[in-house]
Amino acid sequence: MTGSLAPIRINGAGPTGSLLAIGLANFGYSVHLFDPLTADQICSRSRAYALTHSSRRLLTRLGFWNELVPFLSPFKTLRLEDRGINRSVNFTELDLHSSNQSTQSVGWILDHRSLMKLLMSRLEISPHIKLHLGETTHQPSKSLDSFGLVIAADGPRSPTRSQFGFPWWSHTYTQGCLTAKVRFCDLNSEYAFECFRPEGPLAILPLGNSDFQVVWSAPLHRCRQLAGLGTSAFLDQLSTILPQGLEPDALLDSPAAFPLEISFAPKLNRKNVVLVGESGHRCHPVGGQGLNLCWRDVDTLLQLMTSASCVRRGLKTVPGVYSRRRYFDLLTVGLATDLLVRLFSNRQSALLFVRRFGLFMLKHSPLFRRVSLQAMSDGPSTLLQSLPE
Ligand SMILES: Cc1cc2nc3c(=O)[nH]c(=O)nc-3n(C[C@H](O)[C@H](O)[C@H](O)COP(=O)(O)OP(=O)(O)OC[C@H]3O[C@@H](n4cnc5c(N)ncnc54)[C@H](O)[C@@H]3O)c2cc1C
C-alpha cells in the first residue's frame, strides 16, 4: 500500500525505535534503522519494565503479545503504601476497566533482554527493514531529505534532537534512582508494591518465582553510596525500608544509580523530523509510566501513518498532527508523576491532609480506584473516551 513512498529513517533501536520499525514494516513501509550500538549491546541492559494495558493493546495489534507471554510476570495486586501517614490501599483486577478485566492482571513486568531479543529477531528477518547497527550514525542534514520521515528514537540525550535544534525543557530532580534485582524469602509473585517514603518512592516489581526488580528513589548521592556497598551491607540497608513481612534473600545483579529528570520537547516535530519515545519526553519512574508513554507515541504515529488520509495525501501532515495528538497525554502524565513525587516527599500538614483524604477515597471508593487505575494503565486521555475491547 505504501510502496511508492520514500523510505523512513529511524535513529535509535531501543524498545521505542525497534517496535516502531516493525510496526511500519508490517504496513509495507521501507525502514532504515540506525543505532551506534550492536544488537548484543542493545539487548544487554539490565532493566525491567512495568507494562500497562495500553502497551498490551499495542503489542497485541502488532502480533507480539502471545510470543511475549512466557516472559511476562503478571501481577494481580498493586499495593500502594504511604509510609508518612501509615496508610495503604490495594488495586486489584476488580478495579480494572471492564475491557481490561479478562486479562485478570493489573500489569506485567518484562525483562529488557527478553523483550529486545524478540524485537531483534523480528527486525532481522523483515524484508522491509535495513539494519545499520554498530555503525556511525551522523548524517548531514541535507541527506536526510531523501527520507519521507526521519524519526528520532535515540533516547533522552537524542543527538538528532540537538542536530535539528528542537527546544528542550528539563528539570533535574535532587532525587536519583537505584535499580537492583533481588530475591526475596517467601514473597507472593502476584504482588507489586509502590511505597511512598519521605526520601522518595520505592517500587518492588515481580520478575517471576521469588525474584523482584527494586526501583529505589532517594537523594542521588545516597543512591550512589548504596550502589557502592558490598552485597550484605546493601541487603541490610534494603531490609530497613521494605514493607512489613518482606525479607531479602539474595542480590541478583549489581545495583546501579541514575540521575532523574522531568524533560519535555514543547514541539515534537520540525520539518520532516519527529521525536518519539524518550527523545521527546522523560519523567520520574514513579508508577512505571516511562516505556508505556513511549509506546503510546508509537501507537499514535502508526495510526497516522497507516490512515486513509495519509495514503491519500502522503506523509506531509503527519508530523504536525502527531505532535498535537500526543500533547495532552505527555503533559498530564508528566505533571501527575511530578506532583506525586512532590506531594509524597513532603511533610507539610496541609499536604498530609490531602494525602490522608486521597488514600481514604482510594480505599473506600471503588469508582475512585477504577478511574485512577485506568488513568495509570491506559493514559488520562482515555478517561474522556471509550476504550476498545
Ligand atoms: C532507572 C530507570 C528505571 C525505569 N523503569 C521503568 C519501568 O519500570 N517501566 C517503564 O515503562 N519504563 C521505565 N524506565 C524508562 C525506560 O527505560 C525508558 O522509557 C525506555 O528505555 C525508553 O526507550 P527509548 O527506546 O525511547 O530510549 P532508549 O532505551 O534510551 O534507546 C535509545 C537508543 O538510541 C540509540 N542512540 C543513541 N544515539 C544515537 C544516534 N546518534 N543515532 C542512532 N541511535 C542512537 C541508543 O544507543 C539506544 O539504543 C526506567 C528508566 C530508568 C532510568
The ligand as a Tripos MOL2 file, in Angstrom:
@<TRIPOS>MOLECULE
LIG
   53    58     1     0     0
SMALL
NO_CHARGES

@<TRIPOS>ATOM
      1 C1         16.1740    3.7140   36.4910 C.3       1 LIG1
      2 C2         15.0830    3.6380   35.4780 C.ar      1 LIG1
      3 C3         14.0150    2.7780   35.6860 C.ar      1 LIG1
      4 C4         12.9980    2.6950   34.7500 C.ar      1 LIG1
      5 N1         11.9310    1.8730   34.9960 N.ar      1 LIG1
      6 C5         10.9280    1.8050   34.0960 C.ar      1 LIG1
      7 C6          9.7760    0.9640   34.3060 C.ar      1 LIG1
      8 O1          9.6380    0.2800   35.3190 O.2       1 LIG1
      9 N2          8.8070    0.9260   33.3600 N.ar      1 LIG1
     10 C7          8.9060    1.6670   32.2230 C.ar      1 LIG1
     11 O2          7.9910    1.6060   31.3940 O.2       1 LIG1
     12 N3          9.9730    2.4590   31.9750 N.ar      1 LIG1
     13 C8         10.9790    2.5580   32.8890 C.ar      1 LIG1
     14 N4         12.0470    3.3780   32.6540 N.ar      1 LIG1
     15 C9         12.0890    4.1670   31.4300 C.3       1 LIG1
     16 C10        12.5450    3.3280   30.2430 C.3       1 LIG1
     17 O3         13.8310    2.7940   30.4770 O.3       1 LIG1
     18 C11        12.5610    4.2010   29.0230 C.3       1 LIG1
     19 O4         11.2570    4.7300   28.8950 O.3       1 LIG1
     20 C12        12.9220    3.4500   27.7410 C.3       1 LIG1
     21 O5         14.2220    2.9120   27.8130 O.3       1 LIG1
     22 C13        12.8570    4.4260   26.5760 C.3       1 LIG1
     23 O6         13.1410    3.7380   25.3890 O.3       1 LIG1
     24 P1         13.6970    4.5110   24.1090 P.3       1 LIG1
     25 O7         13.8110    3.4640   23.0550 O.co2     1 LIG1
     26 O8         12.8570    5.7200   23.8290 O.co2     1 LIG1
     27 O9         15.1380    5.0650   24.5360 O.3       1 LIG1
     28 P2         16.4380    4.2420   24.9000 P.3       1 LIG1
     29 O10        16.0820    2.9570   25.5670 O.co2     1 LIG1
     30 O11        17.3200    5.2020   25.6270 O.co2     1 LIG1
     31 O12        17.0750    3.8780   23.4740 O.3       1 LIG1
     32 C14        17.7060    4.8700   22.6640 C.3       1 LIG1
     33 C15        18.5790    4.1890   21.6190 C.3       1 LIG1
     34 O13        19.1100    5.2040   20.7550 O.3       1 LIG1
     35 C16        20.4630    4.8910   20.4730 C.3       1 LIG1
     36 N5         21.1900    6.0890   20.0190 N.ar      1 LIG1
     37 C17        21.8980    6.9820   20.7510 C.ar      1 LIG1
     38 N6         22.4530    7.9020   19.9300 N.ar      1 LIG1
     39 C18        22.0850    7.5970   18.6620 C.ar      1 LIG1
     40 C19        22.3320    8.1770   17.3890 C.ar      1 LIG1
     41 N7         23.0850    9.2680   17.2300 N.pl3     1 LIG1
     42 N8         21.7720    7.5990   16.2910 N.ar      1 LIG1
     43 C20        21.0240    6.4880   16.4010 C.ar      1 LIG1
     44 N9         20.7590    5.8980   17.5950 N.ar      1 LIG1
     45 C21        21.2800    6.4470   18.7070 C.ar      1 LIG1
     46 C22        20.9890    4.3040   21.7720 C.3       1 LIG1
     47 O14        22.1470    3.5170   21.5420 O.3       1 LIG1
     48 C23        19.7850    3.4550   22.2230 C.3       1 LIG1
     49 O15        19.8480    2.1390   21.7240 O.3       1 LIG1
     50 C24        13.0680    3.4800   33.5730 C.ar      1 LIG1
     51 C25        14.1570    4.3430   33.3590 C.ar      1 LIG1
     52 C26        15.1580    4.4330   34.3090 C.ar      1 LIG1
     53 C27        16.3310    5.3660   34.0770 C.3       1 LIG1
@<TRIPOS>BOND
     1     1     2 1
     2     2     3 ar
     3     2    52 ar
     4     3     4 ar
     5     4     5 ar
     6     4    50 ar
     7     5     6 ar
     8     6     7 ar
     9     6    13 1
    10     7     8 2
    11     7     9 ar
    12     9    10 ar
    13    10    11 2
    14    10    12 ar
    15    12    13 ar
    16    13    14 ar
    17    14    15 1
    18    14    50 ar
    19    15    16 1
    20    16    17 1
    21    16    18 1
    22    18    19 1
    23    18    20 1
    24    20    21 1
    25    20    22 1
    26    22    23 1
    27    23    24 1
    28    24    25 2
    29    24    26 1
    30    24    27 1
    31    27    28 1
    32    28    29 2
    33    28    30 1
    34    28    31 1
    35    31    32 1
    36    32    33 1
    37    33    34 1
    38    33    48 1
    39    34    35 1
    40    35    36 1
    41    35    46 1
    42    36    37 ar
    43    36    45 ar
    44    37    38 ar
    45    38    39 ar
    46    39    40 ar
    47    39    45 ar
    48    40    41 1
    49    40    42 ar
    50    42    43 ar
    51    43    44 ar
    52    44    45 ar
    53    46    47 1
    54    46    48 1
    55    48    49 1
    56    50    51 ar
    57    51    52 ar
    58    52    53 1
@<TRIPOS>SUBSTRUCTURE
     1 LIG1         1 GROUP 0 **** ****
